[in-house]
Every structure is written in structure tokens, then in C-alpha cells.
Amino acid sequence: MTMYHDLNTPERILLGPGPSMVEPRVLRAMAHPLLGHLDPMFIGLMKEVQELLRYVFQTNNELTLPISGTGSASMEATVVNLIESGDEILIGVNGYFGERLCDMASRYGGIVNRLEKPWGEVITPEEVEKALQKRPAKIVAVVHAETSTGALTPLEDMGRVVHKHGALLLVDCVTSLGGVPVKIDEWDVDIAYSATQKCLSCPPGLGPLTVGERAREVIRKRKSKVPNWYLDLTMIEHYWGDERTYHHTAPITMNFALREALRIVQEEGLEKRFARHRENSQMLWQGLEDLGLKCVVPKEHRLPSLTTVAVPEGVDETAIRKSLLTEYNIEIAGGLGAFKGKVWRIGLMGYSSRKENILLFLSAMEKLLKQAGQSP
Amino acid sequence: MTMYHDLNTPERILLGPGPSMVEPRVLRAMAHPLLGHLDPMFIGLMKEVQELLRYVFQTNNELTLPISGTGSASMEATVVNLIESGDEILIGVNGYFGERLCDMASRYGGIVNRLEKPWGEVITPEEVEKALQKRPAKIVAVVHAETSTGALTPLEDMGRVVHKHGALLLVDCVTSLGGVPVKIDEWDVDIAYSATQKCLSCPPGLGPLTVGERAREVIRKRKSKVPNWYLDLTMIEHYWGDERTYHHTAPITMNFALREALRIVQEEGLEKRFARHRENSQMLWQGLEDLGLKCVVPKEHRLPSLTTVAVPEGVDETAIRKSLLTEYNIEIAGGLGAFKGKVWRIGLMGYSSRKENILLFLSAMEKLLKQAGQSP
């Protein structure tokens, strides 16, 4: 019989597209003894998680909670609850996660209209308006912060345009929530989802989600049952609500972790947290430029929490990443899809966004690029 | 702004239908710093989780892995991957979770044939055969250990009968895996799912699953795409397989926990673990009898990991549970569905199944029943 050694994970410096590093306080929260999921103490804790999620989403939406799966599950929850077979959905596709939304929507019988932009660019309200004029839709979905490209799509004017055409606005906030402003109420976003392992610096395993009144009304008026049991928001809502109707068993320890991670966000304060992410990203961008490296996304749309850098001609993309990991315990990522082999992705999210990490990473990169025959 | 206090959970003695208590070693494993989900070290750890899951499922099935959601998600994964619209499925309904299988199957267009038995009874191979003779099915689904009733359906002869009629055998092992024998290969089960928070004594958040060759072939030959992105086993398989194709981000910390929980199962050894569950349940049953309480399920089908006890006439079911929790930190559960208000459910699962817990629980019950005017 194989014997398995004690778990002994190194202290990785996680500067990829997520997971980010987890604050020691959050790690310790997970070592707490379990409560039953119907224990009054756990019910109190669930309410706190909801309140704290409303704070980071900047919303008063009652239906705000973490889906009991990763960010992909909360993404699917938004799609499957809103779409009924034959519904038109306009999806902004400017990266990998827009593609994924198209796949999900079509699995549920949605008729997908793709608003395509080159990877690294953003979707504008004008383009959305034009597309809706040509072909109306029930839902418009955009990715706020594309984790595959590092582009931040401005949303200030998106809700107005979408609602003018009678559609609902669905937003992916996976890599923005907790790192850059996400103003669900002010921007009039109808439904949005995120993940815990990005700018919230909690381990992966829960998918924060918020649903506004307009979207709830659409869900209430569905003609067909939601074709997905685990992600049926009507049942999940009654589990998280005062009725506490049994649905599934919430991942208790993960909720301990999320509560602690959100408490840390609240203690720092959103504005200070956004400023930290902004300032640190500027330090990174300056450093990359000094090394002669080029960021893919123009500065005005560049995401503070995730930066894509072009791999210089003649440099072995994977070899550099491997050396960073094995020699310096630093993780960054390569590109996905259209960007595969062409870019590195460097995340500065939540607890990972610290000056010491940036300085170390830049020094390591300088060394490795020199060894690869590239000097600034 | 509301300030939230430090997490400070009491040491609950969890004797309900799950979650069970978590071993201190598992709690400590969750406090380890995170690895990236594509880190070679995490990939090695995933392989170990798969090997250890094969050990507890007693199977050589290559496709054995934890779904990144709770047990309900792994339940849905089995249903949605096997069923295509219009497929016939025979479901043994002798409790709450058989009902849930019916709901899930019908959401995916399955034509459900219910094999109903009163709550607390079991489904026999003879009954399954009779039902299949009347009306063939593509899939037969049974709940091995019904968490709502505490009945254990014998499976030794089920696979033979089901396969004779050309169907696939789908089994719910949520409350059996790690507590009573689950012999996937010997019993010729085609697909089975479980949860982590029962007899494996790991927090909830992952859903172990195993798929045999016959079921994989059915999945490969589907005419339609799986109408569920998050639970599409073909994609999940390539994420867990050597290709490591990105699908979602696995709940990393939860996998640390599951690995440690499974390592503890392996160290104890399955046979010794089953014997411990059996012996401790006998101590509980004897003690309940001495208190004048009646177990609902006849001894020959009674589940060691979960016991349902009839609430005596005139006793306030919820008041007793409340006193157990607030005065003695002991959690047990009430009944679900048909058993609501009529039974208590007492779990002795994994790390919760210890003599000191049973003795304490019985003493507390004796005290509380006396106070309620019931004396043995």
C-alpha cells in the first residue's frame, strides 16, 4: 500500500491570475472546528457573509450570497437562471471568459449574438448599443475584468444603454471584485458574479453572486423550471433566506474563510484597497518597462489586478516561468487561447499585491532575462 | 459600519446527519499556504487524492475524482452526464434523496419511473427486476444509505440484475462511503457519488465520484452536449487527467483537507474503520433501547452511520434538540419530509463515531427525557 507523506506546501509567492496568496488570518480561520450548517451560530455567520458581500459589491441587493462552487459555478448560475430556451443573449467576447459565457449560454438553449473585439481590447457602450439596435436581446453579458487579457471594460454607462433597449446587464467581476471599484447599484448592474481566490484573497471554492430586482423578476416569471438543480437560485435563496429550507450543505469551512477575507477587506476599506492595487500596479508596470518588456493592454484600459506582458522574441516562455517557480517560489502564468505562448500573466491581487513581491519578481525577471540573453 | 467579531466557534459534538466532526489533523491541513492549481506540486496532490479515493471506493476506475462542489453537485454530475432527453430512468424512492434524484433527472429530460417503498425500508433486487421487466430503463438509481431514514439498501446482487436488463447502475454513497463497505468493483456499480462531510470527516465542499467503463462509454456516445458546463465530466476529466486542460480552479484548500482525511482513513484501514462504526452503533442502539426509545429501521437494514429514532408521544422534538445544543454542545437532527417532527436523526460518522460521544449523548438524552416527564 502506498504511504502518503505529510502535507508540506512551500510558501509560494502567487503572482498569477489566481489563486492569490491567502492572508494568514484567513488560513487560521479555516482551522476552526466545524459548526453544523443549520446551527444558529452558522446561520448568523451566513448573514454576516451576505452583509460583507454587499459591502464589496457596493449594493443593497438582498439576493447576494456565495454559490457553493468556484467562480465558474457562479458564472453558470447567472446564465442558467436568466436564460430560457430561445432567449437572445448578446455577449461581449474580448477574451477567454467571454467565450466561456457563449458556451454556457448555448448549452441552455440561449441564442448567442457575439460582440467580438480583439483580445486585449474593451467593449464600449456604443458598440453594445449598435448591436442591440440591429438585434435586440434579453440579456447583455460583459466581462468587467478579463483575466485572460488584463483589459478592464468601463461600465459606468453600460447599464443605461442596456436598459434603454429593455435588456438585463450581466457582469463578470471575477478579477475585479475587491481590487478595483465594482459599483453594482450605481452602475445599475442586474446580475454579477465573482470568485473568492482573486482580489478577495480567500482560497477558491465559493462564487460570490448578486442579483438585482429586475433580474429577480425575470427569474420569478420563468415559464420553465431552471434546468439545473444545484444552481437553481430560487431554492438557494430559500436556503440562505430566513426560511432556511434545506437545499445542499454549504461548504462551512470555506464560509469561515470568506467571512474572514471580507472582514479584512472591510478593515482596510474599499477606497484604500483600490488605491493600493493601483499604486502597486504602477510600480510593476514601470519595472516591466525598465526591463524592456511591453504590456499588451494600453494604459487607459489596463487592469491593476492582472497585467499581460508580451514575451520577447526568442525567449522561452515556459522556461522563464519554470525558473521563477523552482528557483524563487514565484508563480506567474502563461497565456490562454489566442494568447497562448505569447504573453505572461502577472497578477497583483489582494494579499499578493505587496511591494516586496513586486520588487522580488522584477529582480528575478531581470536575472532570468539576462541569463536568456536579453538585457534591457 | 458594522464591525464583525473574531471567529470563535465552540467545539460542537456533531452527531447529526453531517457534517461530522473534523479530525484536528484535517483542520490543520487547511491552514497550509495555498499552491496554484496548476503548480506541479498541486498536480501531484490531485493524483494522490484520486488514488486514495479509489481505495475508499474499492475500485480501479480511472475516472475517480472529487467534484468541486458539495455532494449534491456530484449527485447532479452523475445524472446530467448519463441522461439525455427522453431517456428512461428507474429510481428507487425510499426517502428524501431518492426524491431529489427524481427532481434532478426530470430537469434534464429524463423520463422517471419511481420504484416507491415506504420511508425506512429498502429497495430489493427482486423489486428492481420486476420494475425493469414491466418497463425497461437506461439507468437504475438507488440510494445505498438513505440519510433521511437510516436504511441501508444491500447492493451485492443489484448490479447483476440491472446489467441483465441492459441498464446502468447509479448509486448514492453519500452516507456510506468510509463508514460501511462500498465495493464499487465487486458489486459492479457503474457510477457512484458521495460527499466529504459524512464518514470521511472532512468539511463539506467536495463531492467524490467514480465512473466505470460502461458509464464512460455511454457518456462518450452522447448525441447531445452535456447541458451543464460546470459538471461536464468530459471537461473535468481532462482537467484532472494528464492533459491538465484548464476548466475551473479546483478548491485547493478543500483538496488539502480531503487528502488528509483520506490518509487518515487509509491509516486506520477500511476493515477496522467499518468495524468501529458497527461496534459504536451497537453501543448507541443498546443505549437508546435502554432509554425506552425505538429505532425506526429494523436491525437487518439499519445503517451504522445514521440512526433514526422515533420521538416518543408527548415529547417536544425540537425542544430536546435545542437543549442538547445549547446545554451540552451536542448536535443531532430532526426528520426531513415524511419524517418531519417524527424522528431524531443521530449520526455516528467518521471522527464523530467515538465511545465518549455516545456515552455523553446517551447521558444527556436520559436527563432531558426525564425532565420532559419521560422515564425509561
Interface residues (C-beta under 8 A of the other chain):
Chain A: M1 T2 Y4 L7 T9 P10 E11 R12 L14 G16 G18 P19 M21 V22 L27 R28 A29 M30 A31 H32 P33 L34 L35 G36 H37 L38 D39 P40 M41 L45 E48 E51 L52 S68 G69 T70 G71 S72 A73 E76 R100 D103 M104 R107 Y108 A195 Q197 P203 P204 G205 K225 V226 P227 N228 W229 Y230 L231 Y246 H247 H248 T249 A250 P251 I252 T253 M254 F256 A257 R259 E260 R263 Q266 L325 E331 A333 L336
Chain B: M1 T2 Y4 L7 T9 P10 E11 R12 L14 G16 G18 P19 M21 V22 L27 R28 A29 M30 A31 H32 P33 L34 L35 G36 H37 L38 D39 P40 M41 L45 E48 E51 L52 S68 G69 T70 G71 S72 A73 E76 R100 D103 M104 R107 Y108 A195 Q197 P203 P204 G205 K225 V226 P227 N228 W229 Y230 L231 Y246 H247 H248 T249 A250 P251 I252 T253 M254 F256 A257 R259 E260 R263 Q266 L325 E331 A333 L336
